[in-house]
Amino acid sequence: MKLGHWLCAALSAAIVAAAPAVDLRAADVQTGGTLQVAVDLEPASLDPIFGNAPGSDRRFYNLFAENLIYQDANGDFQPMLAESWDYAEDGKSITFKLREDVVFQDGTPFDAEAAKFNLDRVSDPEVGARALQFVGNLESAEVIDPYTLRVNMKEPSAAFMSVLAIEPGSMLSPTAIEAMGDDFHRQPVGTGPFKITSWTSNKIEAERFADYWGKDDEGRQLPYLDGVVARVISNTAVKIVELRGGSLHLGDSIQIKDYSQVESDPQLVLMPTTQGTTQYMAFNLTRPPFDNMDLRAAVAHAINREALERAISRGEGIVLTGLKPPASLAYSPDVVGHSYDPDKARELYAASGHSGTLTLSVIQRDPDTQIAQILQSMLGEVGIDLRIEVLERQAWLDKVLGRTYELGILRATLPRPDPDISFSTYWGREARQDFSGINSPVLHDLIDEARVERDVEKRRALYGQAQQYINDNYFQTYFLWRPAAEVRRVELQGMDSEYSGSWRYAEMWLEE
């Protein structure tokens, strides 16, 4: 499937996902059963504001946690715990009318006080939430009456509704948070369709929440399923074996090389998504050897991105000049990327004065280890000796975020519901994933300005400037964006996803 066909298919899939699906309204919906899913990454915490993989972690969080609103597969905002909302004329506040029939999974009521508690918590620097980076524009949350909440912003923002629809806007039980303390991140309590019952290594189990507020269009109680088991399986081949054997019903992050065997199996359905994966590399700027710009530039110009894309995404992907793919609001065709120029790479390497081996830290997962091996060969052709260090994800995160690495392969699921979610995460003033240690006032100012700019083209230009600044200083270097797909078994019905690509579980069901 060529890229143009892929994007059309992904758009069609998004439209279908957003529209009411016939099977989940049909009279023959079957209740009961346990859904078995496989996800690529394990969350660092089950407290959504402490997650470390925005978007991906919501495959777990959507089991038990909900927001005031959600963003459907078309990007439109829909009611969830809020029934309606109104913007102030000056654009600096949003007033939400909340549902009055919602309880948390510990039996305590969800109301405006609970919503305020959660927004105060995520924006409190003393709490130290990873999601703090997203709520810099939150001025305050104000209780108008028991079921009316006003959210006040410092400046009108094009991004803030998307922020409320993801991890920072998760509504969790204040009673449970205060009672459980540090244990809350393993035993979270929300308002969602399932309650977490167990989290062991690489497996999270959840059971149906009997007092869930949701009902389908015919008045039937949701969720349909008795439970969900989510397992962490980062190896695509293993996922497919289990999907074909029936021990899994749903899996994410299927590699392009494996599409053909999925499509040849009548029990499996390959599902294009609106998201894909940007693959890139960060330099650790905070210590030698990559505090040396000539060395960073030498590495960047030694990489043949077209060849890398062909090897990894087989012509289905896009060679990138910056972080964002063309489908993103933040994409700018004016951004100039790093060219493949072996002669220039050799000259820059000689000018850097470096000698010896460089170490590339990579997570043990597909296709990152493949990319590492290709980079090792490409850098070797210009005289740069590259050693590959393969780590489990948490060990890799500890090393990279602790800035004790030299080079690291990164990836990001993009596009996100709003570009600020990526830019604030990686380069904002409160960035919790500034992998390179950039900490640049120039970038901070560009990101702050883009966050509150409401003109789309002006926002795009600001994000373009930010990406060009990163390229010009060789802080990071970008390779490719590859499309993503998921796989489900034919008996899984009622599939629905958010704009972020994260699954919504309440109306999924299993056909006998």
Buried (B, 14 or more C-beta within 10 A) or exposed (E): BEBEEBBEBBBEBBEEBBEEBEBBBEEEBEBEBBBBBBBBBBBBBBBBBBBBBBBBBBBBBBBBBBBBBBBBBBBEBEBBBBEEBEEEEEBBBBBBBBBEEBBBBEEBBBBBBBBBBBBBBBBEEEEEBBBBBBBBBBBBBBBEEEBBBBBBBEBBBBBBBBBBBBBBBBBBBBBBBEEBEEEBBBBBBBBBBBBBEEBEEEEBBBBBBEEBBBEBEEEEBBBBBBBBBBBBBBBBEEBBBBBBEEEBBBBBBBBBBBBEBBEEBEEBBBBBBBBBBBBBBBBBBBEEBBEBBBBBBBBBBBBBBEBBBBBBBEEBBBBBBBBBBEBBBBBBEEBEBBEBBBEBBBBBBEBBEBEEEBBBBBBBBBBBBBBBBBBBEBBEEBBBEBBBBBBEBEBBBEBBBEBEBBBBBBBBBBBBBBBBBBBBBBBBBBBBBBBBBBEBEEBBEBBBBBBBBEEEEEBBBBBBBBBBBBBEBBBBBBBBBBBBBBBBBEBBBBBBBBBBBBBBBBBBBBBE
